[in-house]
Amino acid sequence: MKTYSIAKSRRLRSTPYTSRIEKQGVTAYSVYNHMLLPAAFGSSEDSYKHLKEHVQVWDVAGERQVEISGKDSAKLVQLMTCRDLSKSKIGRCYYCPIIDDKAGLINDPVILKLGEERWWISIADSDVILFAKGLAIGKKFDVNIFEPNVDILAVQGPKSLKLMEKIFGKKITEMKFFGFDYFEFAGAKHLIARSGWSKQGGYEIYVENTKSGLSLYDKLFEIGKEFEVKPGCPNLIERIESALLSYGNDMDNDDNPFECGLDKYVHLDTEVNFLGKEKLKEVRKKGITRKLMGVIIEAKGINVSKSINLINEKNSKIGELRSGVYSPHFKKVIGIAMLDKPYCKVSQKIKISINDDVFEGKVCDLPFI
Amino acid sequence: MKTYSIAKSRRLRSTPYTSRIEKQGVTAYSVYNHMLLPAAFGSSEDSYKHLKEHVQVWDVAGERQVEISGKDSAKLVQLMTCRDLSKSKIGRCYYCPIIDDKAGLINDPVILKLGEERWWISIADSDVILFAKGLAIGKKFDVNIFEPNVDILAVQGPKSLKLMEKIFGKKITEMKFFGFDYFEFAGAKHLIARSGWSKQGGYEIYVENTKSGLSLYDKLFEIGKEFEVKPGCPNLIERIESALLSYGNDMDNDDNPFECGLDKYVHLDTEVNFLGKEKLKEVRKKGITRKLMGVIIEAKGINVSKSINLINEKNSKIGELRSGVYSPHFKKVIGIAMLDKPYCKVSQKIKISINDDVFEGKVCDLPFI
């Protein structure tokens, strides 16, 4: 496939790590929250294999934070998500679908409870800050909303625990999944969470002190040599195999959380007040008409830059592929598709046209692995 | 400068014209409102010269529309902008700063009044739809807000009038600047405005009927041969010479409209109700402390991918360059900078460090030409 260069400008913001990753061999970028997100360091398949075996450091500063603080902060945060946060605890991360009044997805961030009246919404690619500001202004909430200078470094892969232990000590390995705590390095405290956009284990370091963060970046590569550390980025193969959904790719504002299989984060039978609650009750009553499912296609490669129709044996459209990649594990193309409900059956046969050739495939449950 | 490729995905949406511009030689993309925006067809300087002499067709589908309709639509649209729209007319476009309650810029769209209760906000690069939805929900406004399938084609350059006249007749040449009307082509009505993101004259075609729009695209190139039509895109050299401000590049949420020289769109002494009005009155009373100005630098090239500090003769920071480019017209680098007020004087000397070399320059008024 022909490649195109990215035209850099201040509008596509650089991160504090950009100059480092460019020296380290980044080859492609995506744009995420108006910021450069590294998308490849050479071969995606090599990077996938390395990620599953060793440890990588990722510049994911594009995962911007929306800080909401003040007397009404809990009320505002709850209003935006269908997940019940009434029993949420300080020091924990919560994966939360954010929806509008029509139950359409706006984002699927991880929300960090920093204090009873202070939250970070660690966002996927949409301007949640504008939604929060609009709601707060309209509702006259007593809150302060801004984007702090936080530039996340992710440390991902099976050896991430060992690498992080060498720098921060045993305590960091004892932190539970989706817990966070503060750790000191080079004169600054860093919020570090046991989280990350892979299923290979690891941490996300919420760098507020850039100078200390850059020292930490260099230290991770210095200490990491014995663990074969490499620079990396969210990996398309790994994230699809693991079914980590990507907002804007797999789902968007036209989809509701039930259609995206996010049922366990939809808390309708609670007292909490959130947007789209009545609409979601309706959806639950009527049932959904389509759903995100996995598909496995008998092909050796695919590039999904827009939805690709899936058809049945009568050549009728039965859904659309939204993400897809060749999986070295399955030795086939795997993908995430929004399928009409009657076809959401494991082993359902599907067909897809890729570059004018028709390939066969079948439906499966998510995740693949 | 090393180039990096863009990693395509459904999240960076293609436009209906993407496959055409790729056949026609697009070489670089930017991302604008989560959509691919062509950024180069080979040499930017060649494209600049061509744009100033002939006519180009641009895929600017990334200029997405936020449609707001319903009983409270005028109230909501007015709430978001400091420009008085109480006397606005159907069939006209209005350049409007959108600001939040702290008077920070959120976007600088062109707003089209389609009817007394129907508006299109033709946005720069930020999710205005989320701000509008948040406000409408919070204020319980009776409105309908969505992103319609509108994919703008711009026809820009001095020969654009002749080209468009050949297709749509004399009437289209009589339309006034920032006026719009409906014109038929291939069985569909297209909203066409006398507007565009260059100062070379032209039109923007708000394509709703994709099939007809694609026929029109092809027709423009077929008929346009005699006018030496070429595919193009917003041109960095031309837009900086003309001082067409770019949200995210020249200004962002930390800037207010006065700092950006948008005074004539700030209507404080009116009855209309908009966000940030009190804050802007304060700013007006106290006076601004910095302002966007032009700078001319004695250098032969520059790449501005993030703010670059401007310094005075004592090496103190006096501002930051936010956009810049080598201008073939001035045979120097020209740029748009946010400068501390004491230095906002024409001919004020400045210094800037580009790739470790220090260059001299001076301040000037905008636009350059």
Contacts between the chains, C-beta under 8 A, distances in Angstrom:
chain1	res1	chain2	res2	distance
A	2	B	22	7.1
A	3	B	5	4.1
A	3	B	6	7.7
A	4	B	5	6.4
A	4	B	6	5.5
A	4	B	22	7.9
A	4	B	26	6.6
A	4	B	27	6.5
A	4	B	28	6.0
A	4	B	29	5.2
A	5	B	3	4.1
A	5	B	4	6.4
A	5	B	5	5.8
A	5	B	6	6.8
A	5	B	27	6.6
A	5	B	28	4.5
A	5	B	29	7.7
A	5	B	40	7.8
A	6	B	3	7.7
A	6	B	4	5.5
A	6	B	5	6.8
A	6	B	6	4.2
A	6	B	28	6.8
A	6	B	29	6.4
A	6	B	30	7.2
A	7	B	28	4.5
A	7	B	29	6.6
A	7	B	30	4.7
A	7	B	39	3.4
A	7	B	40	6.3
A	8	B	303	7.0
A	8	B	305	3.9
A	9	B	30	6.8
A	9	B	246	7.8
A	9	B	248	7.9
A	9	B	249	5.6
A	9	B	304	6.9
A	9	B	305	6.3
A	9	B	323	7.4
A	10	B	248	7.0
A	10	B	249	4.8
A	10	B	304	6.1
A	10	B	305	6.6
A	10	B	306	5.5
A	10	B	307	6.3
A	10	B	322	5.5
A	10	B	323	6.9
A	11	B	30	7.6
A	11	B	125	6.2
A	11	B	246	6.6
A	11	B	247	7.6
A	11	B	248	3.3
A	11	B	249	4.6
A	12	B	30	6.7
A	12	B	31	6.7
A	12	B	305	7.7
A	13	B	306	7.0
A	14	B	305	5.8
A	14	B	306	4.8
A	22	B	2	7.0
A	22	B	4	7.9
A	26	B	4	6.6
A	27	B	4	6.5
A	27	B	5	6.6
A	28	B	4	6.0
A	28	B	5	4.5
A	28	B	6	6.8
A	28	B	7	4.5
A	29	B	4	5.2
A	29	B	5	7.7
A	29	B	6	6.4
A	29	B	7	6.6
A	30	B	6	7.2
A	30	B	7	4.6
A	30	B	9	6.8
A	30	B	11	7.6
A	30	B	12	6.7
A	31	B	6	8.0
A	31	B	12	6.7
A	31	B	31	4.0
A	34	B	125	6.9
A	34	B	126	7.7
A	34	B	248	6.2
A	39	B	7	3.4
A	40	B	5	7.8
A	40	B	7	6.3
A	100	B	133	5.6
A	100	B	137	7.4
A	101	B	133	7.5
A	101	B	137	5.3
A	106	B	130	6.5
A	125	B	11	6.2
A	125	B	34	6.9
A	126	B	34	7.7
A	126	B	127	5.6
A	126	B	130	6.8
A	127	B	126	5.6
A	127	B	127	3.7
A	127	B	130	5.5
A	127	B	131	7.8
A	128	B	130	7.1
A	130	B	106	6.5
A	130	B	126	6.8
A	130	B	127	5.5
A	130	B	128	7.1
A	130	B	130	4.4
A	130	B	131	3.9
A	130	B	134	6.8
A	131	B	127	7.8
A	131	B	130	3.9
A	131	B	131	7.1
A	131	B	133	6.5
A	131	B	134	4.6
A	132	B	134	6.9
A	133	B	100	5.6
A	133	B	101	7.6
A	133	B	131	6.5
A	133	B	134	6.5
A	134	B	130	6.8
A	134	B	131	4.6
A	134	B	132	6.9
A	134	B	133	6.5
A	134	B	134	2.1
A	134	B	135	4.1
A	134	B	136	7.7
A	134	B	137	7.6
A	134	B	138	6.4
A	135	B	134	4.1
A	135	B	135	7.8
A	135	B	137	6.2
A	135	B	138	4.8
A	136	B	134	7.7
A	136	B	138	7.3
A	137	B	100	7.4
A	137	B	101	5.3
A	137	B	134	7.5
A	137	B	135	6.2
A	137	B	138	6.4
A	137	B	275	6.5
A	138	B	134	6.4
A	138	B	135	4.9
A	138	B	136	7.3
A	138	B	137	6.4
A	138	B	138	1.7
A	138	B	139	4.3
A	138	B	140	8.0
A	139	B	138	4.3
A	140	B	138	8.0
A	147	B	253	8.0
A	246	B	9	7.8
A	246	B	11	6.5
A	247	B	11	7.6
A	248	B	9	7.9
A	248	B	10	7.0
A	248	B	11	3.3
A	248	B	34	6.2
A	249	B	9	5.6
A	249	B	10	4.8
A	249	B	11	4.6
A	253	B	147	8.0
A	275	B	137	6.6
A	303	B	8	7.0
A	304	B	9	6.9
A	304	B	10	6.1
A	305	B	8	3.9
A	305	B	9	6.3
A	305	B	10	6.6
A	305	B	12	7.7
A	305	B	14	5.8
A	306	B	10	5.5
A	306	B	13	7.0
A	306	B	14	4.8
A	307	B	10	6.2
A	322	B	10	5.5
A	323	B	9	7.4
A	323	B	10	6.8
